[in-house]
Amino acid sequence: MGKSRENYGDLLSRYIVEKISGRVVKWVNPSKTAWYTINKKNYAAIGSILHHTSKNTIVWGSGIIDREKGIKADRFLAVRGPLTRKYINKQGMDCLEVYGDPALLLPKFYYPEVKKEFELGIIPHYNDYHLALDLFKGMNNVKVIDIMTNNVEEVTTEILKCRKTISSSLHGIIVSHAYGIPSIQVKFSERIFGDGVKYEDYFNSVDIDNYVVPFVDSTVFLDEMDNYFKNSNSLVLPERLNDLREGLLRVQPFN
């Protein structure tokens, strides 16, 4: 992949598609390789990557990162959520009403028995990691999880060790929900790309309200933790998860 570690969400895309297809997937970094300008069929799966697509891209579960960037793909099998579909329709393109981030499929392929070790997992976006690590240093029953990795299963296992999570990483929230772990969004900084639509899009897709924890400092935050979870929908109904998973698998293009 060029680097020793990559973003967990990016690696999830390759991991899930390889599990479904049984084939080796070539992952490329669109910010370094203009692969989408080459006249070859390619796929966009997990991630807010629709602005990197071309007319040769087949979209399966991707979403938008903001409401301004253009989209060149014209074949949409599934998208992350209804806000992405609305944006595509607004640009005059057709998009099936099939929703879901493919990371929701992860438990179908990786479901180890893991003992709960922490009351709370903190899953910061990679731009927030060092800030979060410093804020929660030395706190009992709290685990700060680094999503820059070269191993999807290791990070997933770290998430599974937690009884509940708060996350500024979208896929920290999604993977937690996929495994039935209560999770809510927290905002540590203004360092995350986009206008926030990716979070709204996902929460819309799973029929829960988008609730962002108003982070102040780590002491106040932990004291108020129970209230934050009481005031939010931190779990996705199993029936909704099953519907999304079935829809994604029904239209997947890999075998």
VMD Tcl script that draws the C-alpha trace (Angstrom):
set ca {
  {0.00 0.00 0.00}
  {2.97 2.29 0.00}
  {2.77 3.17 3.71}
  {3.20 0.91 6.72}
  {-0.21 2.01 8.02}
  {-3.42 3.25 6.45}
  {-6.77 4.54 7.65}
  {-8.93 1.74 9.08}
  {-11.90 2.74 6.92}
  {-9.85 2.53 3.73}
  {-8.54 -0.90 4.67}
  {-12.06 -2.08 5.49}
  {-13.04 -1.52 1.87}
  {-10.40 -3.90 0.59}
  {-11.03 -6.40 3.41}
  {-14.78 -6.65 2.80}
  {-14.52 -6.88 -0.98}
  {-11.84 -9.58 -0.76}
  {-14.04 -11.60 1.60}
  {-17.05 -11.34 -0.69}
  {-15.24 -11.90 -3.98}
  {-12.55 -14.36 -2.94}
  {-10.12 -12.34 -5.03}
  {-7.16 -10.09 -4.28}
  {-8.17 -6.44 -4.43}
  {-5.86 -3.71 -5.72}
  {-6.31 -0.69 -3.49}
  {-5.00 2.67 -4.70}
  {-4.73 6.05 -3.05}
  {-6.66 8.51 -5.23}
  {-4.77 11.48 -3.80}
  {-1.52 10.07 -5.17}
  {-2.56 8.02 -8.21}
  {-4.99 9.33 -10.79}
  {-6.40 5.83 -11.27}
  {-9.86 7.21 -11.90}
  {-8.67 8.97 -15.07}
  {-7.66 5.65 -16.64}
  {-10.17 4.06 -18.99}
  {-10.69 0.97 -16.83}
  {-13.60 -0.30 -14.78}
  {-13.11 0.40 -11.08}
  {-15.16 0.20 -7.91}
  {-15.90 2.64 -5.11}
  {-16.98 0.89 -1.92}
  {-16.39 2.04 1.66}
  {-15.64 5.71 2.18}
  {-16.61 9.29 1.36}
  {-14.95 8.98 -2.03}
  {-17.57 9.76 -4.66}
  {-15.72 12.92 -5.70}
  {-12.83 10.66 -6.80}
  {-14.96 8.63 -9.22}
  {-15.02 8.53 -13.02}
  {-17.49 7.41 -15.68}
  {-15.93 3.94 -15.32}
  {-16.64 3.67 -11.58}
  {-19.23 1.27 -10.19}
  {-20.42 2.54 -6.80}
  {-21.33 0.12 -4.03}
  {-21.91 1.79 -0.69}
  {-19.82 4.96 -1.00}
  {-20.94 8.42 0.06}
  {-20.26 12.10 -0.35}
  {-17.92 14.08 1.91}
  {-19.58 17.44 1.30}
  {-22.43 18.96 -0.69}
  {-20.22 20.84 -3.15}
  {-17.85 18.39 -4.84}
  {-18.85 16.91 -8.19}
  {-19.47 13.25 -8.99}
  {-18.51 11.63 -12.29}
  {-19.68 8.06 -11.69}
  {-22.97 7.17 -13.34}
  {-23.64 3.65 -12.06}
  {-24.82 3.43 -8.47}
  {-25.71 0.00 -7.07}
  {-25.90 1.24 -3.48}
  {-24.87 4.36 -1.61}
  {-24.13 5.01 2.05}
  {-27.35 6.85 2.80}
  {-30.29 8.95 1.59}
  {-28.39 12.26 1.63}
  {-25.89 10.87 -0.86}
  {-28.72 9.58 -3.06}
  {-30.47 12.97 -2.89}
  {-27.26 14.70 -3.98}
  {-26.81 12.29 -6.90}
  {-30.42 12.78 -8.00}
  {-29.98 16.54 -7.77}
  {-27.15 16.24 -10.30}
  {-29.57 14.57 -12.72}
  {-28.40 10.97 -12.25}
  {-30.36 7.88 -11.28}
  {-29.49 6.02 -8.09}
  {-31.12 2.92 -6.68}
  {-32.71 3.33 -3.26}
  {-30.31 0.83 -1.70}
  {-28.49 2.14 1.36}
  {-25.74 1.00 3.67}
  {-22.06 1.37 4.41}
  {-20.48 -1.99 3.52}
  {-18.57 -1.92 6.83}
  {-21.87 -3.05 8.36}
  {-21.10 -6.44 6.81}
  {-17.90 -6.91 8.83}
  {-19.42 -9.26 11.47}
  {-20.32 -11.70 8.70}
  {-16.62 -12.24 8.06}
  {-14.95 -11.55 11.41}
  {-16.64 -12.39 14.70}
  {-14.11 -13.55 17.32}
  {-14.93 -14.20 20.96}
  {-13.50 -11.18 22.75}
  {-13.67 -10.44 26.48}
  {-14.84 -6.96 27.43}
  {-11.95 -5.13 29.09}
  {-12.96 -1.45 28.97}
  {-16.11 0.45 29.86}
  {-15.43 3.03 27.16}
  {-13.53 3.05 23.90}
  {-12.43 6.35 22.38}
  {-12.08 6.05 18.59}
  {-10.70 9.33 17.28}
  {-10.40 10.25 13.63}
  {-6.72 9.93 12.74}
  {-6.39 13.72 12.79}
  {-7.63 13.70 16.41}
  {-5.65 10.72 17.69}
  {-2.80 12.46 19.54}
  {-5.21 14.99 21.03}
  {-7.48 12.22 22.34}
  {-4.54 10.16 23.57}
  {-3.33 13.10 25.64}
  {-6.82 13.96 26.95}
  {-7.60 10.46 28.22}
  {-4.11 9.39 29.27}
  {-4.04 7.16 32.36}
  {-7.82 6.97 32.82}
  {-9.18 3.69 34.16}
  {-11.47 1.58 31.99}
  {-10.90 3.85 28.98}
  {-9.17 2.70 25.79}
  {-8.03 5.11 23.07}
  {-7.95 3.22 19.77}
  {-5.59 4.14 16.93}
  {-7.30 3.66 13.55}
  {-4.09 4.06 11.57}
  {-3.19 0.43 11.03}
  {-2.15 -2.32 8.64}
  {-4.51 -4.87 10.18}
  {-8.30 -4.56 10.08}
  {-8.85 -7.44 12.49}
  {-6.56 -6.03 15.19}
  {-8.39 -2.70 15.31}
  {-11.76 -4.45 15.20}
  {-10.73 -6.60 18.17}
  {-9.76 -3.47 20.11}
  {-13.24 -2.06 19.47}
  {-14.83 -5.34 20.59}
  {-13.04 -5.08 23.95}
  {-15.16 -2.01 24.78}
  {-18.68 -2.01 26.24}
  {-19.50 1.25 24.46}
  {-17.64 3.76 22.32}
  {-17.55 7.40 21.37}
  {-15.92 8.28 18.09}
  {-14.98 11.12 15.79}
  {-14.14 8.48 13.18}
  {-17.21 7.58 11.12}
  {-16.11 3.97 10.82}
  {-15.49 3.78 14.53}
  {-19.21 4.45 14.94}
  {-20.29 2.17 12.10}
  {-18.22 -0.83 13.19}
  {-19.37 -0.40 16.80}
  {-22.99 -0.40 15.66}
  {-22.37 -3.39 13.39}
  {-21.32 -5.44 16.43}
  {-24.10 -4.18 18.69}
  {-21.86 -1.85 20.70}
  {-23.52 1.45 21.72}
  {-21.68 4.33 20.03}
  {-22.16 8.06 19.61}
  {-20.35 10.78 17.70}
  {-17.99 13.18 19.43}
  {-16.32 16.26 17.99}
  {-12.78 16.79 19.26}
  {-11.66 19.37 16.68}
  {-12.28 21.06 13.33}
  {-9.65 18.91 11.63}
  {-11.95 16.47 9.84}
  {-12.48 16.91 6.11}
  {-15.88 17.80 4.69}
  {-19.00 19.51 5.97}
  {-20.21 16.71 8.25}
  {-22.71 15.28 5.79}
  {-21.07 11.85 5.96}
  {-22.21 11.43 9.58}
  {-25.74 12.67 8.84}
  {-25.90 10.39 5.81}
  {-24.97 7.32 7.83}
  {-27.29 8.12 10.75}
  {-30.16 8.67 8.29}
  {-29.46 5.28 6.72}
  {-29.82 3.46 10.05}
  {-32.85 5.46 11.21}
  {-31.32 7.07 14.28}
  {-30.91 10.73 15.20}
  {-27.53 12.34 14.65}
  {-26.38 13.29 18.16}
  {-22.96 14.89 18.59}
  {-21.44 14.96 22.07}
  {-20.41 18.53 23.04}
  {-16.87 17.78 24.18}
  {-15.55 20.14 26.87}
  {-12.75 18.36 28.71}
  {-12.07 14.76 29.59}
  {-13.15 15.00 33.25}
  {-16.51 16.62 32.53}
  {-16.94 14.34 29.55}
  {-16.54 11.13 31.54}
  {-18.72 12.43 34.40}
  {-21.53 13.10 31.91}
  {-21.05 9.92 29.87}
  {-24.16 8.12 31.11}
  {-26.29 11.16 30.28}
  {-24.85 11.38 26.78}
  {-25.83 7.80 26.08}
  {-29.27 8.24 27.68}
  {-29.94 11.29 25.50}
  {-29.07 9.60 22.22}
  {-29.91 6.61 20.08}
  {-26.59 4.83 20.37}
  {-27.64 1.48 18.90}
  {-29.11 0.47 15.55}
  {-32.08 -1.89 15.63}
  {-31.02 -5.40 14.54}
  {-33.87 -5.48 12.02}
  {-32.55 -2.35 10.33}
  {-29.01 -3.74 10.23}
  {-30.28 -6.94 8.62}
  {-32.25 -5.01 6.01}
  {-29.21 -2.94 5.04}
  {-26.93 -5.97 4.91}
  {-29.34 -7.95 2.76}
  {-29.73 -5.02 0.38}
  {-25.96 -4.57 0.01}
  {-25.35 -8.26 -0.63}
  {-28.20 -8.45 -3.11}
  {-26.61 -5.83 -5.39}
  {-22.90 -6.50 -4.77}
  {-21.05 -6.76 -8.12}
  {-18.08 -8.92 -7.14}
  {-19.23 -12.47 -7.86}
}
mol new
graphics top color blue
foreach p $ca { graphics top sphere $p radius 0.5 }
foreach p [lrange $ca 0 end-1] q [lrange $ca 1 end] { graphics top cylinder $p $q radius 0.2 }
display resetview
